[in-house]
Amino acid sequence: MAEIDLGPFPTESGHAEAVALDRADPLGPFRGRFAIDDPELIYLDGNSLGRMPKASLDEAADLVGRQWGSRLIRSWNEGWWDLNERLGDKLGSMIGADPGEVIVSDSTSINLHKLATAALDLDPDRSVILSDDLNFPSDLYVLDGVARRAGGRLERIRSNGAHGLPEGWERAIGPETALVALSHVAYKSGYLYDMAAVTELAHANGALVLWDLSHSVGVVPIDLGAAGVDLAVGCTYKYLNGGPGSPAFLYVREGLQASLRSPITGWWAHADPFGFDLEFTPDAGIRQFHPGTIPVVSAGLIEPGLDLVLEAGVEAIRSKSIALGGFTVDLVEEHLSRHGFEVASPKDAERRGSHVAVSHPEAWPINLAMIDAAAILPDFRAPDTIRLGLSPLYTRFLDVHTAVIRMLHLVEAGVHHEFRGRQATVT
Ligand SMILES: *Cc1c(COP(=O)(O)O)cnc(C)c1O
């Protein structure tokens, strides 16, 4: 297989700027707080699986060695029992939620199922869910299943290309529409929705709103309270760096908690879990939406990542994310557009989350060649998109520059031709 120069590339345009931007970056020191054992590898997949904070190893040792190994069942009264509420409140503080409005629970898919079902159960005359074709397909599968069980249907608005909802979309909200459910940042193009404006239009037309924050939490400022959002879900293993399969979270606006009923009941959701009453009485607060024992080790490992985001501050993270994204777009246009690459994300930073999607007719073999021959980890989304995930706590401007120049050398040398026709399970 062809070898390519891994850089750095001091004579290529953009290098001096990258070095200067890194030097002036107030978040630069945070990179040292993550386990990074391969200096050549450029990790551009923090939008899919965040890197491991160094503190997670100590936390894992404490969770497994001390809390489980020595404290055993006593640990339930020493922090395990309300771990998911405590972490929920901590996470809630970065998304404009009040204490008691967020809980760490289950997976994003299951939380979406619980909250969408509860929203449809509110009014038997309203069983239609409105979403769009930029939403994560898995979310659409969940919403479709929920709507069908309620005797309704999922309606998908056709987006403006990769760029969000078309003008007048709210006319699709009808008397049967219960819920508008969207992703805050589109998983593929990175389009960032105007949460407050969409929520206001949905409310004005009589629907509740549910946002999936998986691609925005920890990297885009979010104020659910100010926007009047009803419901939200999201995962903790992307920009929050909680670890593979770490539990997700859900948000229910305080004023709605008494009227909604979670469709999945269980002892953790009971008003008196240790009363072991034979009848179910739901907890009056957010616990009602979490049915059973949490995976303690995995949930506990969310905390180091949350602490890093809170220490850095989401506003500072967003500023760097915007700068990294703009730098990426400029470099792709300068060095790669003549080789068939196009920026598939919004170029307006205000409307972009923290990954930059590039499209190319040969995106699949190029993506494989980036991984195997160029020591870059991006990801691929069919049919023609490569996502470059920029995670401001550890992605440097020089990483972006080096990655783009490696990509340039790779396509110039035709290295990707060797990868045509190869398959992979996880893309
Ligand atoms: C990552 C992501 C999910 C993940 O769902 P899981 O239940 O953890 O598999 C869901 N929705 C969106 C929009 C995502 O980006």
PDBQT file of the ligand as one rigid body, heavy atoms in Angstrom, charges set to zero:
ROOT
HETATM    1  C1  LIG A 501     -26.035   9.553  18.381  1.00  0.00    +0.000 C 
HETATM    2  C2  LIG A 501     -27.484   9.787  18.192  1.00  0.00    +0.000 A 
HETATM    3  C3  LIG A 501     -28.419   8.897  18.733  1.00  0.00    +0.000 A 
HETATM    4  C4  LIG A 501     -27.947   7.676  19.469  1.00  0.00    +0.000 C 
HETATM    5  O1  LIG A 501     -28.971   6.843  19.876  1.00  0.00    +0.000 OA
HETATM    6  P1  LIG A 501     -28.627   5.502  20.669  1.00  0.00    +0.000 P 
HETATM    7  O2  LIG A 501     -29.884   5.118  21.291  1.00  0.00    +0.000 OA
HETATM    8  O3  LIG A 501     -27.527   5.825  21.645  1.00  0.00    +0.000 OA
HETATM    9  O4  LIG A 501     -28.121   4.507  19.674  1.00  0.00    +0.000 OA
HETATM   10  C5  LIG A 501     -29.759   9.183  18.576  1.00  0.00    +0.000 A 
HETATM   11  N1  LIG A 501     -30.170  10.276  17.898  1.00  0.00    +0.000 NA
HETATM   12  C6  LIG A 501     -29.286  11.144  17.355  1.00  0.00    +0.000 A 
HETATM   13  C7  LIG A 501     -29.781  12.355  16.632  1.00  0.00    +0.000 C 
HETATM   14  C8  LIG A 501     -27.929  10.916  17.474  1.00  0.00    +0.000 A 
HETATM   15  O5  LIG A 501     -27.044  11.768  16.936  1.00  0.00    +0.000 OA
ENDROOT
TORSDOF 0
